[in-house]
Amino acid sequence: MYPTTLLPTRREKPWRTPALFAAAAGLAAAFVVVQAKKKSVEAKHLPAGKFIDVDGVRLHYIERGAGPALVLLHGNGLFADDFAFSGLMEQAASTHRVIAFDRPGFGYSERPSHTCWTPEAQARLLYNALHELRVERPIVVGHSLGTQVALAMALDYPRYVRAIALVGGYFYPSTRIDAALASVPALPVLGHAYRYTLAPLVGRMLWPALVKQMFLPEKTPERFDRLPVWMTLRPGQLKAAASDSSMMVPAAERLSKRYAEITMPVALIAGSGDLVADAKSNSGRLHREISHSELTMEDGVGHMAHYAAPERIMAAVEKLATQAKCP
């Protein structure tokens, strides 16, 4: 038996308990702030459109105008109002029946956890929603990751979708460290705690830099500042955005194997200075693969081409409508 003086002793770290209490208190305070911000922004920014229940999912959509159907699908992290702020919806509604969906989990649309919301799953849900709304043969416009959903609709329902316009899209797999980092809030347990506490606060601090990157090389337009930031930073929306980010590369890999199937009219609109989805390796490459597509490259424009050139997007839509009438 060893002498007690030689036995190892456990040295207490006097700072550990206070540090744990401080961390817990900080997370609790962050949770309270996030919930208050969520409640406040939802009270000020009420749903601008209508709701429809489809396949057990409550979807929010904005509908404007009359005429041939035009469906708008927003990019990751945003929601249908983005098209209103950009001016695209107003222009489109002068000649079309425009339907802009909050994709599952964004804006005021639900995103049940029992479904893996791949672009194909989202396309199926929106296809069923459009049938419920009695929409016939729409032209579908997608922006950013909304282009993957538009492509899935075109591939899976080619007799229903009349034509597609793809703005600033991500179409081919590549190494995307940013997508991996953005996926953290979708992780189980740790991600759940993160998106209800620190993630919205971190997101708010990074917001100016993220927005600047989306619009470079142009300046951020004042009308984008109308977008309520905290709508994009609510825990549920952060989870949806993180989940879409985690599926972005594998979805591009999967969809890109089927692009040769597309025979409907296709318009590609991209900004030459896009720092989010490189225009040459995405829109330029897809244009070469789909030989009948038409590419509009906007010089000096970044990822948010629907703010910089909504009139040229609508010109492309009108041309698609004409092409779709031809036998």
C-alpha positions in Angstrom: 0.0 0.0 0.0 1.4 3.4 -1.0 1.8 6.2 1.4 -1.0 8.7 1.1 1.5 11.4 0.4 2.4 9.6 -2.9 -1.1 9.2 -4.1 -2.1 11.5 -7.0 -4.4 14.2 -5.9 -7.0 15.9 -8.0 -6.5 19.6 -8.1 -9.6 21.7 -8.4 -9.6 24.4 -11.0 -11.2 27.3 -9.2 -12.1 29.1 -12.5 -14.0 26.1 -14.0 -17.3 26.4 -12.2 -17.7 30.2 -12.6 -16.7 29.9 -16.3 -19.4 27.2 -16.9 -22.0 29.3 -15.2 -20.9 32.3 -17.2 -21.2 30.3 -20.5 -24.6 29.0 -19.5 -25.8 32.5 -18.6 -24.5 33.8 -21.9 -26.3 31.2 -23.9 -29.5 31.8 -22.0 -29.2 35.5 -22.6 -28.6 34.8 -26.3 -31.7 32.6 -26.5 -33.8 35.3 -24.9 -32.5 37.9 -27.4 -33.1 35.6 -30.4 -36.6 34.8 -29.3 -37.4 38.5 -28.8 -36.0 39.4 -32.2 -38.0 36.6 -33.9 -41.2 37.7 -32.2 -40.6 41.4 -33.1 -39.7 40.9 -36.8 -42.7 38.5 -37.3 -45.0 41.1 -35.7 -43.7 43.8 -38.0 -43.4 41.8 -41.2 -46.6 39.9 -41.5 -47.2 37.4 -44.3 -47.6 39.3 -47.6 -49.5 36.5 -49.4 -51.7 33.5 -48.9 -51.3 30.0 -47.6 -52.0 26.6 -49.1 -51.8 23.2 -47.5 -50.2 20.6 -49.7 -49.1 17.1 -48.8 -49.2 18.0 -45.1 -47.1 21.1 -45.6 -48.3 24.7 -45.2 -46.8 26.8 -47.9 -46.8 30.6 -48.1 -46.9 32.3 -51.5 -47.4 35.8 -53.0 -49.5 36.1 -56.1 -49.7 39.2 -58.3 -51.0 40.1 -61.8 -52.9 38.1 -64.5 -51.9 36.3 -67.7 -49.6 33.4 -68.4 -48.3 31.8 -65.3 -44.8 32.7 -64.1 -43.4 31.0 -61.0 -40.5 32.6 -59.0 -38.2 30.5 -56.7 -35.9 32.4 -54.4 -32.3 31.6 -53.4 -30.9 30.2 -50.2 -31.4 32.2 -47.0 -34.0 34.6 -48.5 -37.7 34.3 -49.1 -40.3 35.3 -51.7 -40.3 39.0 -50.7 -36.8 39.2 -52.3 -38.5 39.3 -55.7 -40.7 42.2 -54.6 -37.8 44.2 -53.2 -35.8 43.6 -56.4 -38.6 45.0 -58.6 -38.8 41.8 -60.7 -42.3 40.9 -59.3 -43.7 44.3 -60.2 -42.4 44.1 -63.7 -43.6 40.5 -64.2 -47.1 41.2 -62.8 -47.8 43.7 -65.5 -48.0 40.8 -68.1 -48.2 37.6 -66.1 -49.9 35.8 -63.2 -46.9 35.7 -60.9 -46.6 33.2 -58.0 -43.6 33.5 -55.7 -43.3 30.8 -53.2 -41.5 30.8 -49.9 -39.7 27.5 -50.4 -40.0 25.0 -47.5 -38.6 26.4 -44.3 -38.2 29.9 -45.6 -40.3 32.9 -45.0 -43.6 31.6 -43.6 -43.6 28.1 -45.2 -43.2 25.0 -43.1 -40.5 22.4 -43.5 -41.4 19.2 -41.7 -38.4 17.3 -40.4 -39.7 13.9 -41.6 -38.8 14.8 -45.2 -35.3 15.3 -46.7 -35.9 18.5 -48.7 -33.7 17.9 -51.7 -34.4 20.0 -54.8 -36.4 17.1 -56.2 -38.5 16.9 -53.0 -39.1 20.7 -53.1 -40.0 20.4 -56.8 -42.6 17.7 -56.2 -44.2 19.8 -53.4 -44.4 22.9 -55.5 -45.7 21.0 -58.5 -48.5 19.7 -56.4 -49.1 23.1 -55.0 -49.4 24.6 -58.5 -51.9 22.0 -59.4 -54.0 22.9 -56.3 -53.8 26.6 -57.5 -54.9 25.5 -61.0 -51.8 26.8 -62.6 -51.2 25.4 -66.1 -47.9 25.1 -67.8 -45.9 27.8 -66.1 -42.5 29.3 -66.9 -40.3 28.8 -63.9 -37.7 31.3 -62.8 -35.1 30.3 -60.2 -32.4 32.4 -58.5 -29.3 30.9 -56.9 -30.2 27.6 -55.2 -33.7 28.1 -56.4 -32.3 27.2 -59.8 -31.7 23.6 -58.6 -35.4 23.4 -57.7 -36.4 24.8 -61.1 -34.2 22.3 -62.8 -35.7 19.5 -60.8 -39.1 20.6 -61.9 -38.1 20.7 -65.5 -36.5 17.3 -65.3 -39.2 15.5 -63.4 -42.3 17.3 -65.0 -41.2 18.2 -68.5 -44.8 18.1 -69.9 -45.9 20.5 -67.2 -43.1 23.1 -67.1 -43.2 25.3 -70.2 -39.7 26.8 -69.9 -37.1 27.7 -67.3 -35.0 30.8 -66.6 -32.0 30.3 -64.3 -30.5 33.3 -62.7 -27.1 33.1 -61.0 -27.3 29.3 -60.6 -25.0 26.7 -59.2 -25.2 23.7 -61.6 -22.0 21.6 -61.3 -20.3 20.1 -58.2 -17.2 21.8 -56.9 -15.3 22.2 -53.6 -17.3 24.6 -51.5 -15.9 25.1 -48.0 -18.4 27.9 -47.5 -21.3 25.4 -48.0 -19.8 23.0 -45.4 -19.4 25.8 -42.8 -22.9 27.1 -43.6 -24.3 23.6 -42.8 -23.4 23.7 -39.1 -26.9 25.0 -37.9 -28.5 21.9 -39.5 -26.5 19.4 -37.4 -28.5 17.5 -34.7 -28.1 18.6 -31.1 -25.1 21.0 -31.5 -26.6 22.7 -34.5 -30.0 22.9 -32.7 -28.5 24.7 -29.8 -26.3 26.9 -32.0 -29.2 28.2 -34.2 -31.3 29.1 -31.2 -28.5 31.0 -29.4 -25.3 32.2 -31.1 -25.9 31.6 -34.8 -28.4 34.4 -35.3 -26.2 36.9 -33.4 -23.1 35.8 -35.4 -25.2 36.0 -38.6 -26.3 39.6 -37.8 -22.6 40.6 -37.3 -21.6 39.0 -40.6 -24.7 40.2 -42.5 -23.1 43.4 -44.0 -20.1 41.4 -45.3 -22.3 38.6 -46.7 -24.6 41.1 -48.5 -21.6 43.0 -49.9 -20.3 39.7 -51.4 -23.6 38.9 -53.0 -23.8 42.3 -54.8 -20.1 42.9 -55.6 -18.8 44.3 -57.9 -21.8 46.6 -57.6 -22.9 48.5 -54.5 -25.8 47.1 -52.5 -28.9 48.8 -53.7 -31.0 50.8 -51.1 -34.1 48.7 -51.9 -32.4 45.6 -50.6 -32.1 47.3 -47.2 -35.9 47.0 -47.0 -35.5 43.3 -46.5 -36.0 42.6 -42.7 -32.7 41.0 -41.7 -34.1 39.2 -38.7 -36.5 37.3 -40.9 -33.5 35.5 -42.4 -31.9 34.9 -39.0 -34.8 33.1 -37.3 -33.7 29.6 -36.0 -36.1 27.7 -38.4 -34.9 29.6 -41.4 -31.3 29.2 -40.4 -31.9 25.4 -40.3 -33.5 25.4 -43.7 -30.7 27.4 -45.2 -28.1 25.2 -43.6 -29.8 22.1 -44.8 -30.0 23.4 -48.4 -26.3 24.3 -48.2 -25.4 20.8 -47.1 -27.2 19.4 -50.1 -26.0 21.9 -52.6 -23.0 20.0 -54.0 -24.5 16.5 -54.0 -27.6 17.9 -55.7 -25.5 19.5 -58.4 -23.7 16.2 -58.9 -27.0 14.4 -59.2 -28.9 16.9 -61.4 -25.9 17.5 -63.7 -26.1 13.8 -64.9 -29.6 14.6 -66.3 -29.1 17.9 -68.1 -29.1 16.2 -71.5 -32.7 15.3 -70.9 -33.8 19.0 -71.1 -35.5 19.9 -74.4 -37.7 22.8 -73.3 -36.6 26.4 -73.8 -33.9 27.5 -71.3 -32.6 31.0 -70.5 -29.5 31.5 -68.4 -28.8 34.9 -66.8 -25.6 35.5 -64.9 -23.4 38.3 -63.6 -19.9 38.2 -64.9 -18.6 39.3 -61.4 -20.6 36.7 -59.4 -18.5 35.7 -56.4 -21.1 33.2 -55.1 -21.6 31.0 -58.1 -18.9 31.5 -60.7 -20.7 32.4 -64.0 -18.3 30.7 -66.4 -18.0 27.4 -64.6 -21.8 27.2 -64.0 -24.0 29.2 -66.4 -21.4 29.2 -69.1 -20.8 25.5 -68.9 -24.5 24.7 -68.8 -25.0 26.8 -71.8 -22.5 24.7 -73.7 -24.1 21.5 -72.5 -27.7 22.6 -73.4 -27.0 23.8 -76.9 -30.5 25.3 -77.4 -30.2 27.5 -74.3 -29.6 31.2 -74.4 -27.1 32.9 -72.1 -27.2 36.5 -71.0 -24.0 37.5 -69.3 -24.4 40.8 -67.4 -21.0 42.7 -67.3 -20.1 44.2 -63.9 -23.0 42.4 -62.1 -22.7 40.0 -59.2 -24.9 37.3 -57.8 -28.0 39.3 -57.4 -28.8 39.9 -61.1 -32.5 40.2 -60.5 -31.8 43.5 -58.7 -29.3 44.8 -61.3 -31.3 43.7 -64.4 -34.9 42.7 -63.8 -35.9 44.1 -67.2 -33.5 41.8 -69.0 -34.8 38.8 -67.0 -38.3 39.7 -68.1 -37.0 40.1 -71.7 -35.6 36.5 -71.5 -39.0 35.3 -70.0 -40.9 36.8 -72.9 -38.6 35.2 -75.4 -39.0 31.9 -73.7 -42.8 32.3 -74.0 -42.4 32.8 -77.7 -40.1 29.8 -78.1 -42.4 27.6 -76.1 -45.3 28.3 -78.6 -43.3 26.9 -81.5 -43.8 23.3 -82.4 
